[in-house]
Amino acid sequence: MQKDLGGLPPEQALDYMEKTPDLVIVNVAGRGFWDRNHFDGAVNIPTEDIGDDASIEKLKELPAGRPVIMHCRRGHMVVDWYQRLKALRPDIPEVSYIAGVPPFDAYNDWARDK
C-alpha cells in the first residue's frame, strides 16, 4: 500500500530527504530552472518543456519500490504531477512533494558532507 505524505514544507522536506534511504528526487520544472539550481542526484522531468505525454512516460520509468519526493520552482505546479504519479505508480511505496521553494543548497551541502 502506498503511503501518501502529501506536501511537506521545505524544512520538513529537507529533514525527510536526509533521513530517507534510496529516495528518488524528481524535479518537474523546466530545463531553465534545472540549469540554475537543482538537487544533486535528482531526476529532471521538465513537464513544461516536454508536455504531458512525454512526462507521463518519464514517470513510468522511475524505479519501483523506492520512495519519491517531487518538486518544482515554488510548489504550485508539482501538485498536479504528484497526483498523477500516485495514480500511475502504486508500486512506489511513499510519495510526497515539497510545498514551497526547494532547499537546494542545504540539501546539496548535506549530501556532499555525508
N, C-alpha and C positions, 0 to 999 in steps of 0.2 A: 504494500500500500504506500502511495506517495505521500510524503509529509510536506505540507504547504506552509512555508514560513511567512509568506506574504512579503510586504515591503518593509525593509529594515532601514532605519535612519543610518546615515553614514557612519557614525561612531560605533553603533551596534553591528553594522555590516563589517567593519574593519575587524572587530573582535571575533565575529563569526568566521571571517576569512582566515584569520590567523590560527584558529583552533580546529578547522575542518580539513582533515586529510583528503587528498585526491579531489579537491574542489576544482570544478571547471568554471572559469570566469568568462562570461560571454558579453561582449560589447556589441550592442545593436545600433549604435550611432554610426554616422557616415565616416568614410575614409579620412576626410579632412580633420575630423575630430580625433580620430585614431592617431594620425600623424602628429598632432600637437601634444598628446599625452595619452597614455594607456597603462593598464596594469601589466607588469611583466608576466609573460606566460599566458595571457588571455587569448581568447579566440575572438576574432573580429568578424561579425556577420553584419555588414553595413546595410541594414534594411532600407534606408532611404536612398541608397545608391543602386542596389541590385533588384529591388522590388519584392513583392510578396512571394511569388512562386519560387524564385531562387533562394530567398531567405528561408522558406519552409523546407526546402531541400537541404539547406545547411543545418537547420535544426535537427533534421532526421539523421545527420551524420555525427552528431555529438555522441560521445561514448556512453553506453548504457551502464547502469549500476553505480554511477558517480553523482554526487550532489552538484547542483548548478546554481550559481548566482549570476543574475543578469544586471546590466546597467545601460544607461545612455548618458546624455550630457547632464541632464538635470533631474531625471527621474520621472519624466512625463510620458514619453513615447514607449518606454520599456514595459509599461503595464500591459499593453495590448499583446506584446510579444511574449511576455511572461504567461499570460492566459493561454496563448496559442501553444507554447511549449508544454504546459501542464496537460492540455487536451491531447496533444500529438504524441507525447512521450511518457506514458505511465510507467515505463521502465526506469525512469530517473527517480531515485529514491527520495530526494529532497530538493525542493525548488524555492528560490527566493529572488528578490531583486533589491537593488539599492534605491531607496526612496529619497533621492536628493543628489547632490553633487558628489561623485565618487571620490574617495580619499586616496587618489593615485600615489602621491608622494609618500604618505605614511605607510601604505602597504608595500610599496616598492623598496623603501628603506628597510622595513622589517624583513622582507623576503631576501634581500641581499645579506642581511646580518644573521639569518638563522642558521 
